[in-house]
Amino acid sequence: MPDLRQLPVEVLERLAAAQKERGLGEGDDPIPGVDAVINYKGRTFRLEERRSPVEVRQAADGSPIIEGYACATGVWYDVYGGPPWGWEEMVERGAFKRSLERKDDVRLLINHDGLAIARTKSGTLTQTEDKIGLHIVTPSGIDMANPKVQELVSGMQRGDTDEMSFSFKIDVDAEGKRLERWNKDFTKRWISGIWQYDSAIVTYPANLATHVIVKTEDIEAETGGMPLELALALAASL
């Protein structure tokens, strides 16, 4: 399976050691829930994914609008459990600038799988980067005739589903240099450029900056998680 993460050999060796210690197979991840596998033109690729806040509200016609952050930038979080096996990581502010300018064709998925419920190419998904991170919205709502969408919205309204993520690979500049940097022992990683594949509503979080609320035309009620500002402050303090 081609690995689009292209992690340093030192990190790959640590992850291999973690697999051996935990008795996992070659294709298993040492810490589940932080990577995505996609199929593209008949080939299978392993991507990276990270998770963050999301909300659902109703449009005037009653259709649900998904809105939230597929990535909270400027926040440190652990990948693969953090050191010694994994590492600490931060997506820097501005990391999505090239992706947005390039208009990467991004799908909105459920758990990084199945048919898209929205897409940037069709205009049913829009993405921008602000001071919090990568903000996504489905401006025209999503199709409630889809049983999977009905299940998703029901879970979000109950507060059972309250995280979002994105899958990506590291972008390169005009000279082919990867837009990331590591510290000397490869236990800290700064990401400054993203090539994005999808945004997704997900079941399991990879960092603490998660929050969801449900809005209607008449009320705005908090139904799960913690306030975004508090979650970001907590994640940054760890």
C-alpha positions as CSV (number, residue, x, y, z in Angstrom):
1,M,0.0,0.0,0.0
2,P,1.6,3.4,-1.0
3,D,2.1,5.5,2.1
4,L,1.4,9.2,1.4
5,R,2.6,10.1,5.0
6,Q,6.3,9.7,4.0
7,L,7.3,9.8,7.6
8,P,11.0,10.0,8.6
9,V,12.7,6.6,8.9
10,E,13.2,7.2,12.6
11,V,9.5,7.6,13.2
12,L,8.7,4.5,11.1
13,E,11.1,2.5,13.1
14,R,9.5,3.6,16.4
15,L,6.0,2.8,15.0
16,A,7.3,-0.7,13.9
17,A,8.6,-1.2,17.4
18,A,5.2,-0.2,18.9
19,Q,3.5,-2.7,16.6
20,K,5.8,-5.5,17.7
21,E,5.4,-4.6,21.4
22,R,1.6,-4.6,21.1
23,G,1.5,-7.8,19.1
24,L,-0.1,-6.1,16.1
25,G,0.2,-7.2,12.5
26,E,2.1,-5.4,9.7
27,G,-1.0,-3.7,8.4
28,D,-2.3,-2.6,11.8
29,D,-1.8,0.9,13.2
30,P,-0.1,1.2,16.7
31,I,-2.8,3.6,17.7
32,P,-6.1,3.3,15.8
33,G,-8.2,6.2,14.6
34,V,-5.6,8.7,13.2
35,D,-5.1,7.5,9.7
36,A,-7.4,7.0,6.7
37,V,-7.2,4.5,3.8
38,I,-8.7,5.6,0.5
39,N,-9.1,4.1,-2.9
40,Y,-8.2,6.2,-5.9
41,K,-8.1,5.1,-9.5
42,G,-7.9,1.5,-8.5
43,R,-5.1,2.0,-6.0
44,T,-5.2,2.0,-2.2
45,F,-3.4,4.8,-0.3
46,R,-2.8,5.5,3.4
47,L,-3.3,9.1,4.3
48,E,-3.1,11.1,7.5
49,E,-6.1,12.5,9.3
50,R,-6.7,14.8,12.2
51,R,-9.9,15.6,14.1
52,S,-11.7,18.7,15.4
53,P,-15.1,20.4,16.1
54,V,-18.4,20.3,14.1
55,E,-22.0,21.4,14.4
56,V,-25.3,20.9,12.6
57,R,-28.0,23.5,12.2
58,Q,-31.2,23.8,10.1
59,A,-31.7,25.9,7.0
60,A,-34.9,27.7,6.4
61,D,-36.3,24.7,4.5
62,G,-35.4,22.4,7.3
63,S,-32.5,20.7,5.7
64,P,-29.5,20.2,7.9
65,I,-26.4,22.4,7.4
66,I,-23.1,20.9,8.7
67,E,-20.7,23.5,9.9
68,G,-17.5,23.3,11.9
69,Y,-13.7,22.9,11.9
70,A,-12.1,20.0,10.2
71,C,-8.8,21.2,11.7
72,A,-7.9,23.4,14.7
73,T,-4.6,25.1,13.8
74,G,-2.0,26.3,16.2
75,V,-2.8,23.5,18.7
76,W,-0.4,20.8,19.9
77,Y,-1.8,17.3,20.0
78,D,-0.4,13.8,20.2
79,V,-0.1,11.4,17.3
80,Y,0.1,7.6,17.9
81,G,-0.1,8.4,21.6
82,G,2.8,10.9,21.5
83,P,6.4,10.1,22.5
84,P,8.1,7.7,22.9
85,W,6.4,5.8,20.0
86,G,4.6,8.7,18.4
87,W,5.1,12.4,18.3
88,E,3.6,15.8,19.2
89,E,2.3,17.7,16.2
90,M,0.8,21.1,15.3
91,V,-0.8,22.3,12.0
92,E,0.4,25.9,11.7
93,R,-1.9,28.7,10.9
94,G,-1.9,29.3,7.1
95,A,-1.2,25.6,6.4
96,F,-4.3,25.4,4.2
97,K,-3.6,28.5,2.1
98,R,-2.1,26.7,-0.9
99,S,-4.8,24.0,-0.8
100,L,-7.6,26.6,-0.8
101,E,-5.9,28.6,-3.6
102,R,-5.4,25.4,-5.6
103,K,-9.0,24.4,-5.0
104,D,-8.3,20.9,-4.0
105,D,-11.4,18.7,-4.8
106,V,-12.5,17.9,-1.2
107,R,-15.3,15.5,-0.3
108,L,-17.3,15.6,2.9
109,L,-17.6,12.0,4.2
110,I,-18.8,10.0,7.1
111,N,-15.8,8.3,8.8
112,H,-13.7,8.9,5.7
113,D,-15.7,6.3,3.8
114,G,-18.6,5.8,1.4
115,L,-20.3,8.3,-0.9
116,A,-19.7,12.0,-0.5
117,I,-22.5,13.9,1.2
118,A,-21.0,17.2,-0.1
119,R,-18.1,18.3,-2.3
120,T,-16.2,21.5,-3.0
121,K,-16.2,20.8,-6.8
122,S,-20.0,20.9,-6.9
123,G,-20.3,23.9,-4.5
124,T,-22.2,21.9,-1.8
125,L,-19.1,22.1,0.5
126,T,-17.2,25.3,1.1
127,Q,-13.9,25.7,3.1
128,T,-12.0,28.7,4.4
129,E,-9.2,29.1,6.9
130,D,-9.7,31.5,9.8
131,K,-7.9,32.2,13.1
132,I,-9.3,28.9,14.6
133,G,-8.6,26.6,11.7
134,L,-10.1,25.0,8.6
135,H,-13.8,26.1,8.7
136,I,-16.2,24.0,6.6
137,V,-19.9,24.5,5.8
138,T,-22.5,22.9,3.5
139,P,-24.3,26.1,2.5
140,S,-27.2,24.5,0.7
141,G,-27.7,21.8,3.3
142,I,-27.4,18.0,2.9
143,D,-29.8,15.5,1.6
144,M,-32.0,14.0,4.3
145,A,-33.3,11.4,1.8
146,N,-30.0,9.6,2.4
147,P,-30.4,7.1,5.3
148,K,-26.8,7.6,6.3
149,V,-27.3,11.3,6.6
150,Q,-30.4,10.7,8.7
151,E,-28.4,8.5,11.0
152,L,-25.6,11.1,11.2
153,V,-27.9,14.0,12.0
154,S,-29.7,12.0,14.6
155,G,-26.4,11.2,16.3
156,M,-25.3,14.8,16.2
157,Q,-28.6,16.1,17.6
158,R,-28.3,13.7,20.5
159,G,-24.7,14.8,21.1
160,D,-23.3,11.3,20.4
161,T,-21.3,12.4,17.3
162,D,-19.3,15.6,17.8
163,E,-16.0,15.3,16.0
164,M,-14.7,16.1,12.6
165,S,-11.4,15.4,10.8
166,F,-9.6,15.8,7.5
167,S,-7.3,13.5,5.5
168,F,-4.2,14.9,3.8
169,K,-0.7,14.5,2.7
170,I,2.1,17.1,3.2
171,D,2.3,19.6,0.4
172,V,5.6,20.6,-1.3
173,D,6.8,24.1,-2.4
174,A,7.9,25.1,-5.9
175,E,11.3,23.6,-5.3
176,G,9.9,20.2,-4.1
177,K,10.6,20.8,-0.4
178,R,8.1,19.2,2.0
179,L,6.2,21.9,3.9
180,E,6.9,20.4,7.4
181,R,9.7,20.4,9.9
182,W,10.7,18.1,12.7
183,N,12.9,18.5,15.8
184,K,16.1,16.6,16.1
185,D,14.8,13.4,17.6
186,F,11.6,13.5,15.5
187,T,9.2,13.8,18.5
188,K,7.8,17.2,17.4
189,R,6.4,18.0,14.0
190,W,5.2,21.3,12.6
191,I,3.0,21.2,9.4
192,S,2.9,24.3,7.3
193,G,1.4,23.0,4.0
194,I,-1.5,20.6,3.4
195,W,-2.7,18.7,0.3
196,Q,-6.2,17.8,1.4
197,Y,-8.4,14.9,0.2
198,D,-11.5,15.0,2.4
199,S,-13.2,16.3,5.5
200,A,-15.3,13.9,7.5
201,I,-17.7,13.6,10.4
202,V,-16.0,10.9,12.6
203,T,-16.7,8.6,15.5
204,Y,-13.3,8.7,17.4
205,P,-11.3,11.9,18.2
206,A,-7.6,12.3,17.8
207,N,-7.2,15.5,19.8
208,L,-9.2,17.4,22.5
209,A,-10.3,20.4,20.5
210,T,-13.8,18.9,19.8
211,H,-17.2,20.5,20.2
212,V,-20.7,20.2,18.7
213,I,-23.9,22.2,19.0
214,V,-27.3,21.9,17.4
215,K,-29.1,25.0,16.1
216,T,-32.6,25.5,14.8
217,E,-34.4,28.6,13.7
218,D,-35.9,29.0,17.1
219,I,-33.3,27.9,19.6
220,E,-29.6,27.5,20.0
221,A,-28.9,24.8,22.5
222,E,-25.6,23.2,23.6
223,T,-26.0,19.4,23.4
224,G,-22.6,17.9,23.9
225,G,-18.9,18.5,24.4
226,M,-17.3,21.6,25.9
227,P,-17.1,25.2,24.5
228,L,-14.6,25.4,21.7
229,E,-12.6,28.1,23.4
230,L,-12.2,25.9,26.5
231,A,-11.4,22.8,24.5
232,L,-8.6,24.7,22.5
233,A,-7.2,26.1,25.7
234,L,-7.2,22.6,27.3
235,A,-5.5,21.0,24.3
236,A,-2.9,23.8,24.2
237,S,-2.1,23.3,27.9
238,L,-1.3,19.6,27.7
